[in-house]
Amino acid sequence: MSKQINVALIGNPNTGKTSVFNALTGLNQKVGNYPGITVEKKEGICKLPRGLKAHIIDLPGTYSLNASSLDENVVIELLLNKNDKDYPDVAVVVSDVENLKRNLLLFTQIKDLEIPTILVINMSDRMEYKGISIDIPYLEAQLKTKIALISTRKNKGINDLKELITKYKELPAEPCLDASVIDETYFNNLRKVFPNQLLYKLWLVITQDVNFGKTDRATYDKVEDFKTKSKADLKRLQQKETIKRYQFINETLKKGQTIDLKSAKDLRIKLDRILTHKVWGYVIFAAILLLIFQAIYDWSSIPMDFIDGAFASLSEWTKNTLPEGAFTNLLAEGIISGLGGVVIFIPQIAFLFLFISILEESGYMSRVVFLMDRIMRRFGLSGKSVVPLISGTACAIPAIMATRNIESWKERLITILVTPFTTCAARLPVYLIIIALIIPEGRFLGVISYQALTLMLLYLLGFGTAVGSAWILNKVLKMKSKTFFVVEMPNYKLPLLKNVALTVLEKTKAFVFGAGKIILALSIVLWFLASYGPGDNFNNAETIVTKQYASKNLNEEELEQKIASHKLEHSFIGIAGHALEPVIRPLGYDWKIGIAIVSSFAAREVFVGTLATIYSVGSDEEETIKNRMAGEINPILGGPLFNFASGISLLLFYAFAMQCMSTLAIVKRETNSWKWPIYQLVIMSGFAYIAALIAFQVLK
């Protein structure tokens, strides 16, 4: 059995750490959360030379070991706790060839923890372009490490890195500078009191408020030497430490790195002038969004039609091939139809994640954050709030978790409360099926389809509502807060195809399997509730319907359809739906839509799967869900149930309602109180009901 070692990937944001992780692990990776906290944890397996395996942990990006956010705390806690199962045998610090000076601050701090450390200098393919040359042997001698010069874009140097990881026991573990000279008396006293403890670990215990595993912090706090410095004194010492480290780094890079500014070619300044312009920046961003939504519709139509027809055919084949009975009905009408209602949207969801990934990989997303900060500040939000609001277009749960880098509690709380208004991927299936039913397929000015325009307007409506709600909350919440917005502008680069592909695969898989578990369970429950019912109205449906339509001369197929419809209406789900109908009828919905709305509280995308299950029960026709929905008749007003008025009403309801119990659970966890998620549920759902009511009553 081959030995497995732990390798921690550490680095500043935007150094290409994810690219290195993908190059090492490929498809052998998974995403979860650190135990007890909602910070994303990426890990994977890498095969090394000599039969060795590496368990690679991609730690959250951090600029230093002076933690200011929960993400950065994760890095420190792991590096200080030798009892942790993920404690690294070797640390791989990923740096960017263009920002080596800044990246080396973190490297020198990790070296002080005496962990075997490899320095990776990434993006080496840009060295000639930027006029950079590096003296590797000199830097290795000064930094007391081994260096891997790599380019994930050109796939160069990865094998050299694997070889260095394999030989991690040969790496020097001693620090590359003595930071204790900033206050020799203080640090000598610490050595005397704790002779068996690593000095830099002690320093981090004193200055950081993090969990150190089995380390008993109270033991340190009782020692008088720990109390000789006030918080202000410790802060000044931290600043001195940082200055000392940069003095060492500057001296090292004077000889170890040469930059010929004359040969450096840079379009970044020119591009930034256009893309962050106070007018053209917004115009370009709007145009990019419009192109994305148009592409989502145009590119995905063929695979969606194929999937829709395939599931309808599979359901029909199952009924015709398997023996008649409850199991066959469950399989054909419950499971296959329910899952089909979600799988059909994989192409559009995959395209959405594709475009988001390209914007992030290219460096453009940081420009969007900077651009939107000008607007955000007027509404009581931090510029950093834009990151959760934009990432909320994928899913509100990681978006709410992303608020942890907002320093002000008020701004963080407001961002948490308004983020669910942004249109997440779970709303996409609902939007797409309703838009397809009520919006014509023509094109505006012969270029942009009306359906793509409607989808973009819904995204803008969600974002605008989030910002407007933030303005109201800023006035209502009596909390004083003042912060400054700082964002790093990474260099522009062509997105790495492998990174984009892995991101799309990972995100789409998480969405489908996450939703699929819920939908499968609900489909079975819904099928049972729709296939069985109490009393004579359900049990004697065939006799009742045959007698009722005896004079109508219906053919066998029409009669079967009437019986199925009668059974559904008097089933358990039909009875529940009819009980709910008086509340939702003013919105233009029938009892079937009511059931879908209630079941979709588990997850918004369940709405379509629920209707697919309900409409498939008792149907012998090979029809797609879209055709079944289009053929539904409003029992009160007549005409199509899904008309323009009811469709807009439904779109507005889902744009505003808090239809996601997972989001409520995360809000509770992040705010440590049920008060805020209950406020969210009541206010958002109430607002959604009123907006949908007004829309239907005006448009009908």
C-alpha positions in Angstrom: 0.0 0.0 0.0 1.5 3.3 -1.1 2.1 6.0 1.5 0.0 9.1 1.5 1.2 12.6 2.6 -0.6 15.8 3.3 0.2 18.8 1.1 -1.2 22.2 1.9 -1.6 24.7 -1.1 -1.3 28.2 0.4 -1.1 31.6 -1.3 -2.5 35.1 -1.9 -5.7 35.5 -3.9 -5.2 35.7 -7.7 -1.8 33.8 -7.7 -3.2 30.9 -9.7 -3.5 28.6 -6.7 -6.6 27.0 -8.1 -4.8 26.4 -11.4 -2.0 24.6 -9.6 -4.6 22.6 -7.6 -6.3 21.5 -10.8 -3.0 20.7 -12.5 -2.1 18.4 -9.6 -5.4 16.7 -8.9 -7.3 16.9 -12.3 -10.7 15.2 -11.7 -9.6 13.6 -8.4 -11.0 16.4 -6.3 -14.0 17.1 -4.1 -15.5 20.2 -2.4 -16.9 20.3 1.1 -16.8 22.4 4.2 -14.4 22.5 7.1 -15.8 20.6 10.1 -18.2 22.9 12.1 -17.9 25.9 9.7 -19.3 27.0 6.3 -15.9 27.8 4.7 -15.3 25.9 1.4 -12.7 23.1 1.6 -11.2 21.8 -1.7 -9.2 18.6 -1.6 -7.9 16.1 -4.0 -5.5 13.2 -4.7 -2.3 13.5 -6.7 -0.1 10.6 -7.8 3.6 11.3 -7.2 6.8 9.5 -8.4 8.0 6.4 -6.5 4.4 5.2 -5.8 3.7 8.1 -3.4 0.3 9.7 -3.1 -0.4 13.3 -2.0 -3.6 14.5 -0.3 -3.8 18.1 -1.6 -5.7 20.6 0.5 -6.4 23.9 -1.3 -6.6 26.4 1.6 -8.5 29.7 1.3 -6.5 32.6 -0.1 -4.7 34.8 2.5 -2.3 37.7 2.3 -0.5 36.9 5.6 -0.9 35.0 8.8 -2.3 38.1 10.5 -5.9 36.9 10.1 -8.7 39.4 9.5 -11.4 37.0 8.3 -12.7 33.5 9.0 -11.2 32.2 5.8 -7.8 33.3 6.9 -8.3 31.8 10.4 -8.8 28.4 8.7 -5.2 28.6 7.3 -3.6 29.6 10.7 -5.6 27.0 12.7 -4.4 24.1 10.4 -0.8 25.2 10.3 -0.6 25.5 14.1 -2.4 22.2 15.0 -0.1 19.2 14.5 -2.9 17.0 15.8 -5.2 17.9 12.9 -5.6 15.0 10.4 -4.9 17.4 7.6 -1.8 19.0 9.1 0.7 19.3 6.2 3.8 17.2 5.8 4.8 19.9 3.3 3.5 23.4 2.5 3.4 24.6 -1.1 3.3 28.4 -1.3 2.0 29.6 -4.7 3.2 33.0 -5.8 2.7 35.1 -8.9 5.9 36.0 -10.9 4.6 39.6 -11.2 3.8 40.1 -7.5 6.6 38.1 -6.0 7.5 40.8 -3.4 4.0 40.8 -1.9 3.6 37.0 -2.0 6.9 36.4 -0.2 5.6 38.0 3.0 3.3 35.0 3.6 6.1 32.6 2.6 8.5 33.9 5.2 5.8 33.6 7.9 5.1 30.0 7.1 8.9 29.3 7.1 9.0 30.6 10.7 6.6 27.7 11.6 9.4 25.3 10.5 7.1 23.4 8.2 9.0 22.0 5.1 8.0 24.6 2.5 8.2 24.7 -1.3 7.9 28.0 -3.2 6.0 27.8 -6.5 6.5 30.8 -8.8 3.6 30.6 -11.2 2.8 32.3 -14.5 6.4 31.9 -15.7 5.1 32.2 -19.3 4.7 36.0 -18.7 8.3 36.6 -17.7 9.6 37.5 -21.1 6.4 39.6 -21.8 6.9 41.5 -18.6 10.7 41.8 -18.8 11.3 39.7 -15.7 14.3 37.5 -15.0 14.9 35.4 -11.9 18.0 33.9 -10.3 16.6 30.6 -9.0 19.7 29.3 -7.2 20.3 32.6 -5.4 16.6 32.8 -4.3 16.7 29.2 -3.1 19.8 29.9 -1.0 18.5 33.1 0.6 14.9 31.8 1.2 16.2 28.3 2.3 13.8 26.4 0.2 13.4 24.7 -3.2 11.6 26.6 -6.0 9.4 25.3 -8.8 9.1 27.7 -11.7 5.9 26.7 -13.4 3.3 27.8 -15.9 -0.1 26.1 -15.5 -1.2 27.7 -18.8 1.6 26.1 -20.8 1.6 23.0 -18.4 5.3 23.5 -17.7 7.1 22.7 -14.4 4.3 20.5 -12.9 6.4 17.4 -13.0 9.3 19.3 -11.3 6.9 20.4 -8.6 5.7 16.8 -8.0 9.4 15.7 -7.8 10.0 18.4 -5.1 7.0 17.3 -3.1 8.2 13.7 -3.3 11.6 14.8 -1.8 9.9 17.0 0.9 12.0 15.4 3.7 15.2 16.9 2.1 13.8 20.5 2.4 15.4 22.8 5.0 12.9 23.6 7.8 14.7 26.5 9.4 13.3 30.1 9.0 14.9 32.4 6.4 15.1 35.4 8.8 15.0 36.1 12.5 11.9 38.3 13.1 12.4 38.3 16.9 15.0 41.1 16.6 12.1 43.6 16.5 12.0 43.3 20.4 14.7 40.9 21.6 13.9 41.4 25.3 10.2 40.4 24.9 10.9 37.4 22.7 13.8 36.2 24.9 11.4 36.2 27.9 8.9 34.1 25.9 11.7 31.6 25.1 12.5 31.3 28.8 8.9 30.8 29.9 8.1 28.3 27.1 11.4 26.7 26.2 9.7 23.8 24.4 7.4 25.8 22.2 8.1 27.2 18.8 8.6 31.0 19.1 6.6 32.1 16.1 3.7 29.8 17.1 3.7 31.6 20.5 3.6 35.0 18.8 0.6 33.9 16.7 -1.2 32.7 19.8 -0.7 36.1 21.4 -1.8 38.2 18.4 -4.5 36.1 16.8 -8.0 35.2 18.0 -8.2 31.7 16.5 -8.8 28.2 17.6 -5.5 26.2 18.2 -6.9 22.7 18.5 -5.6 21.2 21.8 -3.6 24.2 22.7 -4.9 25.5 26.0 -4.9 29.3 25.6 -5.7 29.9 29.2 -2.3 28.4 30.0 -0.6 31.2 28.1 -2.9 34.0 29.4 -2.0 33.2 33.0 1.7 33.9 32.3 2.6 37.5 33.2 5.0 37.9 30.3 2.0 37.6 28.0 0.4 40.6 29.6 3.4 43.0 29.4 2.1 44.3 26.0 -1.1 46.1 25.5 -3.2 45.6 22.3 -1.8 48.8 20.8 1.8 47.6 21.6 1.2 44.3 20.0 -0.3 46.0 16.9 2.9 48.1 16.6 5.0 45.0 17.0 3.1 43.3 14.2 3.8 46.4 12.0 7.5 46.2 12.9 7.4 42.5 12.0 5.9 43.2 8.6 8.5 46.0 7.9 11.3 43.6 9.0 10.1 40.9 6.6 9.8 43.4 3.7 13.3 44.7 4.4 14.6 41.1 4.0 12.5 40.5 0.9 13.6 43.7 -0.8 17.3 42.8 -0.1 16.8 39.3 -1.5 15.0 40.5 -4.6 17.6 43.1 -5.4 19.8 40.3 -6.7 17.3 37.5 -7.2 14.9 39.3 -9.5 15.4 41.8 -12.4 12.6 43.7 -14.1 13.4 45.5 -17.3 10.6 48.1 -17.4 11.5 49.1 -21.0 10.6 45.7 -22.3 7.5 45.3 -20.3 4.4 45.5 -22.6 1.2 46.2 -20.7 -2.3 46.9 -22.1 -3.8 46.7 -18.6 -3.9 50.5 -18.0 -5.6 51.2 -21.4 -8.2 48.4 -20.8 -8.9 49.6 -17.2 -9.6 53.1 -18.5 -12.4 51.7 -20.7 -13.8 48.9 -18.5 -13.9 50.9 -15.3 -15.1 54.2 -17.0 -17.9 55.9 -15.1 -20.1 55.7 -18.2 -18.7 53.1 -20.7 -17.9 50.7 -17.9 -21.6 50.2 -17.1 -22.6 50.1 -20.8 -20.0 47.4 -21.5 -21.1 45.4 -18.4 -24.8 45.6 -19.5 -23.9 44.5 -23.0 -21.9 41.5 -21.7 -24.9 40.5 -19.5 -27.2 40.7 -22.5 -24.9 38.6 -24.6 -24.7 36.0 -21.8 -28.5 35.6 -21.5 -28.9 35.5 -25.3 -26.3 32.7 -25.5 -28.0 30.8 -22.7 -31.2 30.7 -24.8 -29.7 30.1 -28.2 -27.0 27.6 -27.4 -29.1 25.4 -25.0 -32.3 25.1 -27.0 -31.2 22.0 -29.0 -29.9 19.9 -26.0 -33.0 21.0 -23.9 -35.4 19.8 -26.6 -33.6 16.5 -26.8 -33.6 16.0 -23.0 -37.3 17.0 -22.8 -38.3 14.5 -25.5 -36.0 11.8 -24.2 -37.6 11.8 -20.7 -41.1 11.8 -22.1 -40.2 8.8 -24.3 -38.4 7.0 -21.4 -41.5 7.5 -19.2 -43.8 6.1 -22.0 -41.4 3.2 -22.7 -41.3 2.3 -19.0 -45.1 2.1 -18.9 -45.3 0.0 -22.0 -42.5 -2.4 -21.2 -42.7 -3.1 -17.4 -45.6 -5.0 -15.9 -48.5 -2.9 -14.9 -48.6 -1.9 -11.2 -47.7 0.6 -8.5 -43.9 0.3 -9.0 -44.1 0.9 -12.8 -46.3 3.9 -12.2 -44.0 5.3 -9.5 -41.0 4.9 -11.8 -42.7 6.4 -14.9 -44.9 9.1 -13.4 -43.0 9.9 -10.3 -39.2 9.4 -10.5 -38.6 9.8 -14.3 -40.9 12.8 -14.7 -39.7 14.5 -11.6 -36.0 14.2 -12.5 -36.7 15.1 -16.1 -38.0 18.4 -14.8 -34.6 19.2 -13.5 -32.2 17.5 -15.9 -33.7 19.5 -18.7 -32.1 22.6 -17.3 -28.5 21.3 -17.1 -27.5 22.9 -20.4 -28.6 26.4 -19.4 -27.2 26.1 -15.9 -23.9 24.8 -17.3 -23.8 27.8 -19.7 -24.5 30.2 -16.8 -21.6 28.8 -14.8 -19.4 28.8 -17.9 -19.8 32.5 -18.4 -19.3 33.3 -14.7 -16.2 31.2 -14.6 -14.8 33.0 -17.7 -15.5 36.5 -16.2 -13.6 35.4 -13.0 -10.7 33.7 -14.8 -10.1 36.7 -17.1 -9.8 39.2 -14.2 -12.9 41.1 -15.4 -15.0 40.3 -12.4 -12.7 42.4 -10.1 -13.3 45.4 -12.4 -17.1 44.8 -12.0 -16.7 44.8 -8.2 -14.7 48.1 -8.4 -17.2 49.6 -10.9 -20.3 48.7 -8.7 -18.7 50.0 -5.5 -19.6 53.5 -6.7 -23.2 52.5 -6.6 -23.1 50.3 -3.5 -21.8 53.0 -1.1 -24.9 55.1 -1.7 -27.1 52.3 -0.4 -25.2 51.6 2.8 -23.3 48.6 1.5 -19.6 47.9 1.3 -18.0 47.6 -2.1 -17.2 44.0 -0.9 -20.9 43.4 -0.8 -20.9 43.2 -4.6 -19.0 39.9 -4.5 -21.8 38.1 -2.6 -24.5 39.8 -4.7 -22.8 38.7 -7.9 -22.0 35.2 -6.7 -25.6 35.0 -5.6 -26.5 34.5 -9.3 -25.1 31.0 -8.8 -26.4 30.2 -5.3 -27.4 32.2 -2.3 -25.7 29.8 0.2 -22.0 30.3 -0.8 -22.8 34.0 -1.5 -24.0 34.5 2.1 -20.9 32.6 3.3 -18.8 35.0 1.2 -19.9 38.0 3.4 -17.3 36.9 6.0 -14.7 39.2 4.4 -16.8 42.3 5.2 -15.4 43.8 8.3 -18.4 45.9 9.4 -21.1 43.8 11.1 -23.9 46.2 9.9 -22.8 46.0 6.3 -22.3 42.2 6.5 -25.8 41.8 8.1 -27.5 43.9 5.4 -25.7 42.0 2.7 -26.8 38.6 4.2 -30.4 39.8 4.4 -30.7 41.2 0.8 -28.5 38.6 -1.1 -31.5 36.1 -1.5 -33.2 38.7 -3.8 -30.5 38.2 -6.5 -31.5 35.6 -9.1 -29.9 32.3 -8.2 -29.5 29.3 -10.5 -32.3 27.5 -8.7 -34.8 30.2 -10.0 -33.5 29.6 -13.5 -35.7 26.5 -14.2 -38.8 28.3 -13.0 -38.0 31.5 -15.1 -37.1 29.5 -18.2 -40.3 27.4 -18.4 -42.6 30.3 -17.6 -40.9 32.7 -20.0 -41.1 30.0 -22.7 -44.9 29.7 -22.1 -45.8 33.4 -22.0 -43.2 35.4 -24.0 -43.2 35.2 -27.8 -40.1 33.8 -29.6 -39.5 37.0 -31.7 -36.4 39.2 -31.6 -36.0 42.8 -30.6 -34.6 44.7 -33.6 -34.0 41.3 -35.2 -31.0 40.6 -32.9 -31.9 40.0 -29.2 -34.8 37.6 -28.4 -37.7 38.8 -26.3 -37.2 35.8 -24.0 -33.5 36.7 -23.4 -34.5 40.3 -22.7 -37.1 39.1 -20.2 -34.6 36.9 -18.4 -32.1 39.8 -18.2 -34.8 42.1 -16.8 -35.6 39.5 -14.1 -31.9 39.4 -13.1 -31.8 43.2 -13.0 -35.0 43.3 -11.0 -33.5 40.9 -8.4 -30.3 43.0 -8.1 -32.3 46.3 -8.0 -34.6 44.9 -5.3 -31.5 43.8 -3.2 -29.9 47.2 -3.5 -33.2 49.0 -2.7 -33.8 46.8 0.3 -30.2 47.5 1.5 -31.0 51.3 1.4 -34.1 50.7 3.5 -32.2 48.5 6.0 -29.4 51.0 6.2 -32.0 53.6 7.4 -33.8 51.2 9.7 -30.9 49.4 11.4 -29.5 51.7 14.1 -25.9 50.6 13.9 -22.9 52.9 13.3 -20.4 51.7 10.7 -17.6 53.1 8.6 -15.3 51.0 6.5 -13.0 51.5 3.5 -13.2 49.5 0.3 -10.0 47.8 -1.0 -10.0 45.4 -3.9 -7.0 43.9 -5.8 -7.1 44.3 -9.6 -5.5 41.1 -11.0 -3.9 41.2 -14.4 -6.0 40.4 -17.5 -5.4 36.9 -18.8 -7.0 34.4 -21.2 -9.1 32.0 -19.1 -7.5 28.6 -18.7 -9.7 26.0 -20.5 -9.0 23.3 -17.9 -10.0 25.6 -15.0 -13.2 26.7 -16.7 -14.2 23.1 -17.6 -13.5 21.8 -14.0 -15.5 24.8 -12.5 -18.5 24.2 -14.8 -18.4 20.4 -14.1 -18.0 20.8 -10.3 -20.7 23.5 -10.0 -23.2 21.8 -12.3 -22.7 18.5 -10.7 -23.2 20.0 -7.2 -26.4 21.8 -8.4 -27.8 18.7 -10.1 -27.0 16.2 -7.3 -27.9 18.6 -4.6 -31.3 19.3 -6.2 -31.7 15.7 -7.4 -31.7 14.2 -3.8 -34.5 16.6 -2.8 -36.5 16.2 -6.0 -36.2 12.4 -6.0 -37.6 12.2 -2.4 -40.3 14.7 -3.1 -41.2 13.1 -6.4 -41.9 9.8 -4.6 -44.0 11.6 -1.9 -45.9 13.6 -4.5 -46.6 10.6 -6.7 -48.0 8.8 -3.7 -50.2 11.7 -2.7 -51.3 12.2 -6.3 -52.0 8.5 -7.0 -54.0 7.7 -3.9 -56.9 9.4 -2.1 -59.6 8.9 0.5 -63.3 8.2 0.0 -65.6 7.2 -2.9 -64.8 10.2 -5.1 -61.3 8.7 -5.7 -62.0 5.0 -5.4 -65.0 5.0 -7.7 -63.7 7.6 -10.1 -64.2 5.4 -13.2 -67.9 4.8 -12.4 -68.5 8.4 -11.5 -66.8 9.8 -14.7 -68.4 7.2 -17.0 -71.9 8.1 -15.7 -71.1 11.8 -15.9 -70.0 11.8 -19.5 -72.3 9.0 -20.7 -74.1 11.4 -23.1 -70.9 13.0 -24.5 -69.8 10.0 -26.7 -66.2 10.3 -25.6 -63.7 8.0 -27.2 -61.6 5.6 -24.9 -58.6 8.0 -24.8 -60.7 11.0 -23.8 -62.5 9.1 -21.2 -59.3 7.8 -19.7 -58.0 11.4 -19.5 -61.2 12.5 -17.7 -60.9 9.7 -15.2 -57.2 10.5 -14.5 -58.1 14.2 -14.0 -60.9 13.3 -11.6 -58.7 11.0 -9.6 -56.0 13.7 -9.4 -58.4 16.3 -8.2 -59.7 14.0 -5.4 -56.4 12.6 -4.4 -54.6 13.6 -1.2 -52.6 16.2 -3.1 -55.7 17.5 -4.8 -57.5 17.9 -1.5 -54.5 19.8 -0.1 -54.3 21.9 -3.2 -58.0 22.8 -3.1 -57.6 23.9 0.6 -54.8 26.2 -0.5 -56.6 27.5 -3.6 -58.6 30.4 -2.0 -55.4 32.0 -0.9 -53.6 31.8 -4.3 -56.6 32.2 -6.7 -56.3 36.0 -6.6 -52.8 35.6 -8.0 -54.1 33.6 -11.0 -53.0 30.2 -9.8 -54.9 26.9 -9.5 -54.5 24.2 -6.9 -51.8 22.4 -8.9 -49.5 25.5 -8.9 -50.2 25.9 -5.2 -48.9 22.4 -4.5 -45.8 23.2 -6.6 -45.2 26.5 -4.7 -45.4 24.8 -1.3 -43.2 21.9 -2.3 -40.6 24.2 -3.8 -39.9 25.7 -0.4 -37.5 22.8 -0.1 -35.7 24.2 -3.2 -37.0 26.6 -5.8 -36.1 24.3 -8.7 -38.5 21.7 -7.3 -41.4 23.8 -8.7 -40.9 22.4 -12.2 -40.2 18.9 -11.1 -43.4 19.0 -9.0 -45.5 20.1 -11.9 -43.9 17.5 -14.1 -44.9 14.8 -11.5 -48.4 16.1 -11.1 -49.1 16.5 -14.8 -47.6 13.0 -15.6 -49.8 11.2 -13.1 -52.5 9.3 -15.1 -51.3 10.5 -18.5 -50.8 8.0 -21.2 -49.7 10.5 -23.8 -46.1 11.1 -24.9 -46.1 14.7 -24.1 -43.4 17.0 -22.8 -44.0 19.1 -19.6 -44.0 22.3 -21.6 -46.9 21.0 -23.8 -48.8 19.8 -20.7 -48.4 23.2 -19.0 -49.4 25.1 -22.2 -52.6 23.0 -22.4 -53.8 23.7 -18.9 -57.1 25.6 -18.7 -58.0 28.1 -16.0 -61.1 26.6 -14.3 -62.5 30.0 -13.2 -61.7 32.4 -16.1 -61.3 30.0 -18.9 -58.5 30.2 -21.4 -54.9 29.1 -20.8 -53.9 28.8 -17.1 -50.4 30.0 -18.0 -51.3 33.3 -19.7 -49.4 36.6 -19.7 -51.0 37.8 -16.5 -50.6 34.7 -14.4 -47.1 34.1 -15.9 -45.8 37.5 -14.9 -47.5 37.1 -11.5 -45.6 33.8 -11.0 -42.3 35.2 -12.2 -42.6 38.1 -9.7 -43.5 35.7 -6.9 -40.4 33.7 -7.5 -38.3 36.8 -8.0 -39.1 38.0 -4.5 -40.2 35.1 -2.3 -37.8 33.3 0.1 -38.5 29.8 -1.4 -35.4 28.1 0.0 -35.1 26.5 3.4 -31.4 25.8 2.9 -30.8 29.6 2.6 -32.8 30.2 5.8 -30.6 27.7 7.6 -27.4 29.3 6.4 -28.7 32.8 7.5 -29.4 31.4 10.9 -25.9 30.0 11.1 -24.2 33.1 9.9 -26.2 35.5 12.2 -26.3 33.1 15.1 -30.0 33.9 15.5 -33.4 32.7 14.2 -34.7 36.3 14.3 -33.1 37.4 11.0 -34.2 34.4 8.9 -37.7 34.6 10.2 -37.8 38.3 9.3 -36.5 37.3 5.8 -39.2 34.6 5.4 -42.1 36.8 6.5 -41.1 40.0 4.7 -39.9 38.5 1.4 -42.9 36.2 1.1 -45.3 38.9 2.0 -43.7 41.3 -0.5 -43.8 38.5 -3.2 -47.5 37.9 -2.6 -48.4 41.6 -2.9 -46.3 42.1 -6.0 -47.8 39.0 -7.7 -51.3 40.0 -6.7 -51.0 43.5 -8.1 -49.4 42.2 -11.3 -52.2 39.7 -12.0 -55.1 42.0 -11.1 -53.7 44.8 -13.3 -52.7 42.5 -16.3 -55.7 40.2 -16.4 
